[in-house]
Structure formats: C-alpha cells, structure tokens
Amino acid sequence: MYKILSFLHKLTGCLLCGLFFMWFASGIVMIYHSFPRASADKQLELQQALPAELPPVEALTAALPDSAAVPALSLQMLLDEPVFRIGNRESVLVSARTFTPVEETRETTIRTWCDAPVARIDTLTKLDQWIPFGRNREELPIYKYHFADPERHQLYLSSKSGRVLQFTSHKERVWAWFGAIPHWVYFTRLRQEQQLWLNSVKWAAGIGCIMVILGFVLAIRVAVKSKKKVAPYKKRWYNWHYILGFVFGIFAITFAFSGMMSLADMPEFLKKAPRDKSEQAQPRGGRRGGPGRPDARLDLDRYTLDYRQALAAYPGTKTIAWSDYKGEPYYTLTLAPKQQVLVDAREGSLVKPFVLTEEMVRREMQRQYGDSIPYTVEKIDKFDREYHFRKVTDDMLPVYRVIVDDYMHTRYYYNPATLAVRRIDDDTRTRNWLYHKLHTLDFKFLTDQPWLWNIVMYTLMIGGTALSVTGIVLSVRWLARGIRRLFRKKRHIQR
C-alpha cells in the first residue's frame, strides 16, 4: 500500500507541482494586483466637473416627447458638453444646453478614456490576452487603440455595440502576468472556453488536494517509523520537502480545496434553505443610479430639492444621478473615484445627506417578515464576527444590525450612509467557509489587524511556494531516474 500511495503522490506531483508553484507565487502578487479591467473609476478620473450654469430638470422634461418614460436619469460631462443620460443599459444622451440628442461617437468615447494621442489602431478578429472571455466573441471585430503616453495605455472598443471592453496600462499588464493570469489560469485559448476553463481548474485543484493529502499521509507514516524526528532522509531535497510538507501541507490542502470551491456550486447536501428560498434575490439598496429595473420609472416630481442646489453644495461634482431607495428620492453625487455623497431630495430648500433611519429598516423588515418572525434591530459602531473587512473605509460604520429569529439564523447589516445591505444566513456562512475563510483568511482577528493578516498570508504563500519548488526538483529527478532506467533496460534488451 505504501508503494502505491508513494507512486500516486509522485505521479500527481509531476503533473501538478508546477501548477501549485504558479498558484502560490502568483498569490503573493494577487494580494495587491488583480486582472485589469475597464472600470468606471478610470474613466471618471479624466472626466470634467459639472459647470455651475445648468438648466432646471423641468426644462428637460418639457423637451422630451414622453417625459413620463424616464427609467433612469443622470447628468455628466461628455468632453466639454454637459449631457443628461436617460435610461439604464440602452441609454440616450441629451445635451443640457440645447436639449437635442447627442451621439457618443467612437472619437468621443476614446477621448473620455484617455486624452493622449493615438499611436496605432489594430483591428482584432480574435480574442487576445486582455479580453480572453468567450462572451466577447460577439463583439468582434474589436478595435484596439495604443496610446502614446508614458503609461502606454491600451483601449479595446467593440465595433458592434461601441462598448469599451478593456482599458489597461503597461504597469497593470506586467503585474497581471505575474499575478492574475497564472493564478486564475487566464490563458486566452483556455479562458475563452468557459466550461473547459472551469472544468480544467476544478479538476486540477481537486486532484491537487488528493496529491497533498497523499503526501501528508506518507509524511505521517515516515515520522512514526523514523527515529529521527526532524530530518529522516539522507538526501537534502527529500528532507526539505518533508519538513515543508508538514508545516505548510494543511494550508496547501485548504488552499487548493477553497480554490476549487470558488468555481463550484455548493453541494446540495450542505444547503439548508429550500431551493426556492436559496434562489431568491438578496435585498439590495437602491443607490448608484436609480431604480435599476427595466420597467421602473422615475417620478421626477418627488425630487423637490433642485439638483443644482446639491451641486452648489458640493463643487467639483463630476456626476449626479437621480436615485431612490424604496420609493424615497435622493441624489447620488460622484466627486471622485470611491467618493460619493447621497443628498436627500425630499427637502425643497435644505441640502442634507440622505441617511437610512432605523424606522426605514424596521419598515423593510416588516415588509419581509411581517409579525410572524421576531427580530431585533440595533445600531453598532464596531465590526462583529460576521461584518468585517480587510480594507476598511470611513463609511463602513456605523451600521444597523438586524438579527432575525428564523431557522436560517439570518442577519442583515444596513449601512445608513451608503445604503449598502449585507445579508448573512447559514448557507452564506457555509459558502464563506468553503472559499473566503480558507482562501483569503477572512477571519476577524486577522482583518482587524492588517499587519498581522499580511504576515500570516505572506508566510503561508512563501511557504507554499517553497514546498512547490522542492516538489518540482524531486519530480524532475524522479522522472530523470525513470528515463535512465528505461534506456538502460532498452540497451540491455538489445544486447
């Protein structure tokens, strides 16, 4: 049995030790650098602030053929022109000066993303490394713009929809090659085949778990039988692999298992909620630009505060959106990336923040649970074991914590400043254990001390990398011995 387990461990090690090295080493980079994407924050950095002279919203509704059919509304700058954006996904741009439609041409789109001159334009007929997702095939051909700026930005623009698909800098691309691409196995030919990519990574991680478990079992057997406690082998690389396996083997197992579970559905036998319950949409706040439903309509008459007063109170605003929370109107003002202000639109003359109240939270709980299930609502100003973050910002506390006395042990966390809602139940806790806690060390005692989280994570990543290196060396030597034996046997037969 020992020989069979040893052979299986060596065989799987030959197949996967290089992949494990890639995962561990790139995981160090992934702590701070992810795969580049065309985020709204990047575009916002170049966007001009809204001017002081703007028309009343009534002038816009009067110019519209059907003023009642406004599903969403926001105001921003398109180069030097303030424009109203009407609609959600399929939006229409209307000039805030002439109230005539404005066309967002390819040239204006490019300039809103990067103001540097274009050095070269490529027409792509197949996906490349920075747009490897199969869903992008329907956007082909894709225009790739190379900019003549120090950051060497590249922008990918769909020829079909005109959407910006990707925007990268040279620095982001370099870090991605050392981080996200090897860690997430984002190689173009594989990644564009979604199901093949999913199955490949899940099977590799699953077999990797077996590989490490076998190694751990063998190490325990050696430790029990050996008189030497620390270094039972005569050869140095065997000893290093044995010691590192003992110290970091458990983490290697949990890392591979949680990585596999990040792509796999939670097994049905672990789910507590009935299928129809678990598939219900989680409650969401109404922030970030309006109702968000295709059939929703904004009631602009409810916005009694003139939006220009809100802009005057927050100079430098780049975007303002007409939003609502459960029918309560407010404005979302974006001043800079990650910097938003919510202004109450219900007061006709007073500019004040829109804040979620305890009464509003209780009203939402009453709507969901009625009087059948008891619950408690309290305002907390400290993170607890279920509501905590590694990267903390000023607007994460305080929050309203709702503890529901149901069979799922449900908790809600309502952020009064940002309107963000977090819902946690027993199924969520299981999913968190299967991935977040095991893979990213999402434990409160670590996230409360970022320096400690960094020390632990770096130690485990470096240890896993070293373990993988010893596995690579031993695998190469094992293969070399096998090849030499094969050739010796072949020469012996020929003689």
Secondary structure, DSSP 8 states (H G I E B T S, - for coil): -HHHHHHHHHHHHHHHHHHHHHHHHHHHHHTT-------HHHHHHH-----S----HHHHHHHSS-TT--S-EEEEEETTEEEEEESSSS-EEEETTT--B----HHHHHHHH--S-EEEEEEESS--TTS--GGGGGG-SEEEEEE-STT--EEEEETTT--EEEEE-HHHHHHHHHTHHHHTT--HHHHTSHHHHHHHHHHHHHHHHHHHHHHHHHHHHHHHH-S-SS---SSHHHHHHHHHHHHHHHHHHHHHHHHHHTTS---GGG--S-HHHHTS-------SSS---TT----GGG--S-HHHHHHHSTT--EEEEEEETTEEEEEEEEETTEEEEEESS-SS---B----HHHHHHHHHHHHTTTS-EEEEEESS--SSS--SS--GGG-SEEEEEE-STT--EEEE-TTT--EEEE-HHHHHHHIIIIIHHH---HHHHTSHHHHHHHHHHHHHHHHHHHHHHHHHHHHHHHHHHHHHHHHHHHHH-
